[in-house]
Amino acid sequence: MNRLIELLAIGVSLGSIYALIAVGFAVIFKGTRVVNFAQGSILLLGAYIVAVLSPHVGFWAALGFGLAAGALGGLALYGLVGLVRHGDHMTLSILTIGADVLLATELARRVGSRVMPTGDPWSDGVLRVAGLTVPHARVAALLSALLVIGLLFVVFQRTAWGVSWRSAAADPEVATLMGIRLRRVRGASWLIGDALATLAGLFLVAFPNTGVEAHTGLLALRAIPAVIIGGLDSPEGAVLGGLAVGVAETLVAGYGDELGFLGQGAGDVTPYLLMILVLLWRPSGLFGSREAVRV
């Protein structure tokens, strides 16, 4: 029983990291109808900057620079997407794939074969409570995700920008007629979405992982099943999807011996299997908006 509870605790903490990335995906998609496939390279950019700067300015200052780099990277991507004025949403999403390849290739060249620690204050410490062992980094990830996502939902519901964001997502033309500046709202969506990915990246490379590597950006792909499960245009669903993916992945990996018939690496493919099962039942995701089609 203790083993199950420990795996659930680790799974929830890992799921909170996936939830941060998935909410970033959902915020950008809901605000602009574009799937930002460059989240992984932005995640790597922020983590790389923190790893480079932390030995010189300390972790917390480096964290600020890393988050700023991720946010500005998202804003730059939005500017790039905005250059294609007559492209449909599919074309713009494919454009982000090209941007991702270029940025990820350059960052991988800079990182090379090194493993770069971020100098985070949690190091390899673990929390032991009632026979359970959970890394400090994962506890910090869970608390940070709760705080950040909670504040974000308050902003969506209680602030003028949140009302503008929801109005622009519901009907851009009407929002424009009401005086809402779509470019400003959409730019903020990209800024917030990529800042969330950067924050998640810092926890993904922390213990039990060893640091920033050339392929770190690929870890963001784990959040794609999470946002698809929850619904591409639902930040609330993205949170649930992230938790579901994190728990499912951890449980399957933790009980690898008992589930040996599934083969090695079953935990890595579990999120995608879960995604397929959900899509077979509900193609728009658990909380995604269903499109009405006139026939």
Beta strands, then each sheet from edge to edge (+ up, - down):
strand 1: 126-129
strand 2: 132-135
sheet 1: 1+ 2-
end
